[in-house]
Amino acid sequence: MVTLSGDERLDYLLAENLRIVQSPSVFAFSLDAVLLAKFAWLPIQKGKVLDLCTGNGVIPLLLSSRTKAEITGVEIQERLWDMAKRSVAYNGLEDRIRIIHGDLKEMPDVLGCSKFDVVTCNPPYFPSQTKNIQNENEHFAIARHEIFCTLEDVVKVSSRMLKQGGKAAFVHRPGRLVDLVTLMKKHRLEPKRLRFVYPKAGKEANTILVEGIKDGKPDLKILPPLFVYGQDGEYTEEVKELLYGNKN
């Protein structure tokens, strides 16, 4: 059982056969989180994985179906941290997933540097603006705008937390691609895989997935494009499998 408050609901992660606590007025995960969780490389049997800006814990939950590694999520908003903790407990994954309430910038001191094999992050996409043009909902504003952390904070901390040769995976907007790659190289994360995500064929990309290796050698691979919707307006087969699993 799980205790829900306010407008919270218990949603399904269908492909993984898990449940997650969500709230339309606080936080509900988007397709970006699913794309990142399926894009990131993971050790299968053992290792340590860190998810920064974990929100309601959706990425750790999704990752848990792909690896037996220890997974740690970090979230600065207490309400989201609490939602994530309850989701982990409801799914009986407390022995494999730990959710920490704290500032990601403090994690090198809290958790120690060079301890993780993989770091993932779905960071705030937009530079912090004046308060009057940010989303009035505080939870949404923090999740979407660089209020408590900048893109450089995310990349720098990711690099510090990774072991030599460890991998960091990010999801972001195409307009920040140059910034992201520049910061990755500055902080010893060599970009190795890049995938563009398009709403549908004929449209501009609206999402990027980037993975880098700490102190890796330059050799960037551009992966095939991912299209979310087909011309019929329905999810493509690839996206259906990501969301709902292989039904064959």
N, C-alpha and C positions, 0 to 999 in steps of 0.2 A: 504494500500500500504506500501511497505518497500523499502528503497533505498539500493541497493547492490553496492559493489565496488570491483574492481579487478576481481578475479576468484570466488567470492562468488556466492552461489546458494541458492535457497529456497527449502529445502527438506521436505518430509512428515514424520511425526510420525504417521504411519498409524493406529495403534491400538487406539491412542488417538484423531485422527482427528485434529492434530495440524501441524503447519509448523515451520521450524527452519532454521536459517541462518547458512550456513556452508561454509568452504573453504578448498580445498584439500591442499593448501600450508600453511594454518594457523592452522586450527583445524576442524576435523570432528569426531563426537562421534563414539565409538565402541560398540560392543555387551556388553562389561563389564558394561557400564553405564545403559543399559536397564536391565541387570540382577540385578544390585544393586537396581535400582528404584522399581523393582517388588518384590525384596526380603525383603526390609526394612519394618518393622512394621510402621503403620501410624495411628494417630487418625483420625476418619472419619469426625467429625463435626467441632471441634475447637482445637486450640493448636498452637504451634510454631515449625516450622521445619527449620533446618539450613543445607545447603549443602556447604561444603568446597571444594576448588579446582573445582569450578563449570564449568570452561571452557566456552563453548558457551551456557550454561544454560540448557543443555539437561535434567539433572536430575530434577531440579525444574519443568520444563515443564511436564515431565513424571509423577512426583508426583502429580501435580495439578489435574490429572484425577482421583486420588484415595482419595483425601482429600480436605476438605474445610478449612484446617488450613492455617495460614499465613506461607509463604515460603520465606526464605532469602537465596540467593546464594552469595558466596564470591569468587572473582577471582582477582588474582594479575596482570595478563596481561591485559593492557588497551584495546588492540585490541579484545581479547576474551570477555571482559566485555561489550564492545560496541556491539558485535554481539549478546550477550545474551540479552542486553537491547532491541535491535531492535526486537528480536524474541518474547520477552514477550509482547512488544507493539503491534506487528502484530497480535498476538493471543488474544488481548484484556484482558490480565491477569495482568495488572499493579496494580489493586486493591488487588491482592492476592499474587503476586510474586515481591520481591524487589531484585535487583542485586547490590551488593556493590563492588566497585573497591578498593581493599586493600589487605594487608598482613594478612593471617589468624592468625598469631601469635599475631596480635594487636586486634583481635576481642573481647577478654574478656574485654578490656578497652573501645572499641568502642560500643559494644552491651550490655555489662554487663554479669556477670557470672550467671550461674544457671537459665537461662531464657527460655531454649528450652526443648521441650518434646522429640525431635528426632534430631539427627545429622547424616548426611550421608557424605561419602567421597570416591571418586575414586582418590586416591593420586598418585603422581609419584611413579613408581614401582622400579626404579633402583637407587642405591646409586650414589651420584655425582662422576663423574670421571673427569680426566683431560680434558681440553677443546678440545684437538685434537681428542679424541675418542667419544665425544658426537656427537649427530646428528648435522650437520652443521646448520640446520634450528633452529633458536633461539626459535621459538614458540614450536616446537616439543621437543627440548631439555628440556625446562622448564617443559612441561607437563609430560615428561617421567622420568626425572632425579631429584633427591633431591637437586636442586640448591637453591631454595628459602625456602624450608621446608624439614625437615626430617620426617621419619615415627613417631618418638617420638613426634615431634612438633604436628603432626596431632592428635595423640591419646591424648596427654596432653590437647590440646585446646578443643577437642571434650568433654572430661570429664569436663573441667571447664565450658563449655557452657551449659551442661545438668543440668536439675533439678534432685533432688534425685529421683531415680527410672526411669529416662529417658533412652532412648535407642540410641545406636550408631551402625551404620551399615557400614561396609567397604567391598570393593572388592580389592583383591590383588592377588599375585602369590603364589603358594604353597610353593616355596622356602623361603618365608618370614613368613610362618605361625607361626613358633616358636617365631620369633621376635615380630610379631604382638600380639600374645597371651600374651607373657611376658610383653610387654609394656602396654597392656590393664589392666592386673592385677596390674601392678605397679601404674597405674593412676586410680584405683578404678572402672574400667569397667570390670565387670565379664562376660566372654564369656558364652553365653547361647545357641546360635544356630550356627551351622557350616554346610556349604554345599560345596561339591566339584563339580566342573564343568569339564567335559571331552569333548575333541573334538569329540570323538566317542567311542563306546564300544571297549575295548581292548587297548586303549591308556592311557597314564598317564594323570592325571588331570593337567590342565594348568591355572585354576582360582579357587579362594576360595572366598566364601561369609561368613562373620562373623558378628554376632550381639551380643552386650553386653549390660548389664544393669548397670547403675551407682550404685555401692554399693549393687549389687545383691548377692544372695546366690549361691555358686557353684552348678551347675547342667547343664552341657553342653550336648546338644542334637545334634547328628550327623544326619542330614536330608538325605533323599534318594538322590542319585547322579543325576545330570542333564547332559544329553548328548546333545550336540549341533547338531551333524549330525548323521543320520542313516547310515546303511551299504550301502544304495543306493546313498549316497553323498548329500542327501537333508536334509534340516532342519527337526529335529524331531517335532512331533506335539506340544510338550510343547513350544519349541522355536518359532514355527510358531505363536502360540497364543500370546506369549509375544510380538512379532514384529508386527503382523498384526491384532490381536484381534480375538475374537471368531466369525467365519464366519457362524456358524450353525444357 
